[in-house]
Amino acid sequence: MKVLHVYRTYFPDPPGGLQEAIRQICLGTRKFGVEPSVMTLSPQPIPGDVRLPEARVWRERSWLAPASCDLGGISAFRLFAKRAAEADVLHFHFPWPFADLLNILDVARRPKVMTYHSDIVRQRTLSVLYGPLMRRTLNSMDAVVATSPAYIRTSSVLRSIVPSDKVKAIPLGIRDYVTECSAEQSARGITEGILHRLNLPAGRFVLALGVLRYYKGLHTLIEAASQIDCPIVIAGSGPEEGALKALTHSRQVSNVIFAGQVSEEEKRDLLAGCALFALPSQVRSEAFGMVLVEASMFGKPMVCCEIGTGTSFVNVNGETGLVVPPESSGDLASAINKLIGDDDLAKKMGLAARARYESLFSGEAQGRAYSALYKEVCERHNAG
């Protein structure tokens, strides 16, 4: 079965959480007989045909990207028409308004799945103008997938626009690379790793990891830092980096370490070496939190905020970690200190996080669920 994924950006362009989510869906479904490919835009789409382990990637030029909405030209429509004609299933990833225009083409009248990653949160004006086209696209889908039951309950779009019998919940997943990570660390030696370079005590620091965006809530973590008695590592780069460093300086915080953009190897060392993982995102733009799944894979207890999305579905309060109100530095510090100060509790929650990963968020579990959905929508579409 050939499945074409459609999203505004993809590897080898700079990575992000949603691109990684698509990659993991491709990897997971390959094991069940799916042949995935990706149609995307890029500011520099040369080469236009990229062969990656998970999928073949077809790229055309992104001419503009207002409000992170990449726009293509006539060549993008031609590319989509050609590749869609070869696919058994089209798999759109929301939000990307340009994909709604692609969906108008006649060739898009095939079995279609959409993964609904997030509501449009910040661009309110765009959301109003885009509403009619969005409704048309959502109603044209054979199935719309949310990444957690919580998001189905709390998204006004999913509750009011999409018929309930079309909405499914399939959690995002990721392949298990913990064993691979352990082997790499043993071969390399801890003195060569990032923990040594940053002078971090293994098992005694808090980790926050990802693109430094406005909705990650890292300002709250920095505000809480003076109440936390251990190092806090913020790994990643992004548009909020300068503001976060300025906040750290103005508050004269000495235990926050900015690690900058880290390699995959360094990311794994940090996840393996931290005491707990913190994701203090404060708004619904953080629709799931793939980094929480990675922390779960490493058996780490987590602290996140209750924002009515998948973050508190991955991290179950009192079971795999602690969930606190958003933008409350006091509550965040108390939760982190509770886990840092109680090794038995942290270990218990870390083991529960790993067990939850294995049952819900593994690459195999996700691949099996999406492969079954592709087969279901093909049968239903062709029968209709």
Secondary structure, DSSP 8 states (H G I E B T S, - for coil): -EEEEE-S--TTS---HHHHHHHHHHHHHHTTT-EEEEEEEESS--SSEEE-SS-EEEEEE--B-GGG--B--HHHHHHHHHHHHT-SEEEEEES-HHHHHHTTSGGG-S-EEEEE-----S-HHHHHHHHHHHHHHHHH-SEEEESSHHHHHH-HHHHHTS-GGGEEE----B---HHHHHHHHHHH-GGGSHHHHTT--TTS-EEEES---GGG-HHHHHHHGGG--S-EEEE---TTHHHHHHHHHHTT-SSEEEEES--HHHHHHHHHH-SEEEE---STT--S-HHHHHHHHTT--EEEE--SSTHHHHS-BTTTEEEE-TT-HHHHHHHHHHHHT-HHHHHHHHHHHHHHIIIIIBHHHHHHHHHHHHHHHHHHHHH-
